[in-house]
């Protein structure tokens, strides 16, 4: 069973975790139907549309 030989320092641990706080801002676009912000390749939460198809009922 693999066990680390040395203890990981706080600096190395922090450098490894530095990418955990990155937000997904590049994958956000406007919905062509309602204009709300949505993630790319996801169903719009406000109008329920995906690629010119009405997938879900719109939330009121």
Phi and psi in degrees as GROMACS dihedral restraints (atoms count N, CA, C in turn):
[ dihedral_restraints ]
;  ai    aj    ak    al  type     phi  dphi    fc
    3     4     5     6     1   -79.5    20    10
    4     5     6     7     1   129.6    20    10
    6     7     8     9     1  -132.2    20    10
    7     8     9    10     1   135.2    20    10
    9    10    11    12     1   -62.6    20    10
   10    11    12    13     1   138.2    20    10
   12    13    14    15     1   -80.0    20    10
   13    14    15    16     1   -33.7    20    10
   15    16    17    18     1  -121.7    20    10
   16    17    18    19     1   153.9    20    10
   18    19    20    21     1   -74.4    20    10
   19    20    21    22     1   139.0    20    10
   21    22    23    24     1   -77.4    20    10
   22    23    24    25     1   128.5    20    10
   24    25    26    27     1   -74.0    20    10
   25    26    27    28     1   164.4    20    10
   27    28    29    30     1   -63.5    20    10
   28    29    30    31     1   -34.0    20    10
   30    31    32    33     1   -66.9    20    10
   31    32    33    34     1   -47.1    20    10
   33    34    35    36     1   -65.5    20    10
   34    35    36    37     1   -38.9    20    10
   36    37    38    39     1   -63.5    20    10
   37    38    39    40     1   -41.9    20    10
   39    40    41    42     1   -66.7    20    10
   40    41    42    43     1   -38.2    20    10
   42    43    44    45     1   -66.0    20    10
   43    44    45    46     1   -36.5    20    10
   45    46    47    48     1   -68.0    20    10
   46    47    48    49     1   -35.9    20    10
   48    49    50    51     1   -88.0    20    10
   49    50    51    52     1     2.4    20    10
   51    52    53    54     1   -64.4    20    10
   52    53    54    55     1   -28.2    20    10
   54    55    56    57     1   -83.8    20    10
   55    56    57    58     1    -5.5    20    10
   57    58    59    60     1   -70.0    20    10
   58    59    60    61     1   -24.7    20    10
   60    61    62    63     1   -91.0    20    10
   61    62    63    64     1    -0.6    20    10
   63    64    65    66     1   -71.2    20    10
   64    65    66    67     1   130.6    20    10
   66    67    68    69     1   -91.9    20    10
   67    68    69    70     1   154.6    20    10
   69    70    71    72     1   -91.1    20    10
   70    71    72    73     1    68.9    20    10
   72    73    74    75     1   -84.5    20    10
   73    74    75    76     1   -22.9    20    10
   75    76    77    78     1   -75.8    20    10
   76    77    78    79     1   -22.1    20    10
   78    79    80    81     1   -95.0    20    10
   79    80    81    82     1    14.6    20    10
   81    82    83    84     1  -102.7    20    10
   82    83    84    85     1   129.2    20    10
   84    85    86    87     1  -133.5    20    10
   85    86    87    88     1   173.0    20    10
   87    88    89    90     1   -86.2    20    10
   88    89    90    91     1   141.3    20    10
   90    91    92    93     1   -73.0    20    10
   91    92    93    94     1   130.0    20    10
   93    94    95    96     1   -69.5    20    10
   94    95    96    97     1   -17.8    20    10
   96    97    98    99     1   -87.8    20    10
   97    98    99   100     1   -51.4    20    10
   99   100   101   102     1  -112.2    20    10
  100   101   102   103     1   -15.2    20    10
  102   103   104   105     1    86.9    20    10
  103   104   105   106     1     0.5    20    10
  105   106   107   108     1   -75.5    20    10
  106   107   108   109     1   157.8    20    10
  108   109   110   111     1   -75.8    20    10
  109   110   111   112     1   137.8    20    10
  111   112   113   114     1  -148.7    20    10
  112   113   114   115     1   158.6    20    10
  114   115   116   117     1   -75.6    20    10
  115   116   117   118     1   144.5    20    10
  117   118   119   120     1   -65.2    20    10
  118   119   120   121     1   145.4    20    10
  120   121   122   123     1    62.9    20    10
  121   122   123   124     1    27.4    20    10
  123   124   125   126     1  -129.8    20    10
  124   125   126   127     1   158.5    20    10
  126   127   128   129     1   -74.1    20    10
  127   128   129   130     1   138.6    20    10
  129   130   131   132     1   -68.3    20    10
  130   131   132   133     1   128.0    20    10
  132   133   134   135     1   -74.9    20    10
  133   134   135   136     1   -25.5    20    10
  135   136   137   138     1   -84.7    20    10
  136   137   138   139     1   -41.0    20    10
  138   139   140   141     1  -109.9    20    10
  139   140   141   142     1   -14.0    20    10
  141   142   143   144     1    78.1    20    10
  142   143   144   145     1    19.4    20    10
  144   145   146   147     1  -100.1    20    10
  145   146   147   148     1   150.0    20    10
  147   148   149   150     1  -146.8    20    10
  148   149   150   151     1   115.9    20    10
  150   151   152   153     1    52.3    20    10
  151   152   153   154     1    56.9    20    10
  153   154   155   156     1    63.4    20    10
  154   155   156   157     1    16.9    20    10
  156   157   158   159     1  -119.8    20    10
  157   158   159   160     1   138.4    20    10
  159   160   161   162     1   -85.6    20    10
  160   161   162   163     1   103.3    20    10
  162   163   164   165     1   -91.5    20    10
  163   164   165   166     1   -44.4    20    10
  165   166   167   168     1  -119.8    20    10
  166   167   168   169     1   160.9    20    10
  168   169   170   171     1   -70.9    20    10
  169   170   171   172     1   137.5    20    10
  171   172   173   174     1   -66.3    20    10
  172   173   174   175     1   142.4    20    10
  174   175   176   177     1   -80.5    20    10
  175   176   177   178     1   139.5    20    10
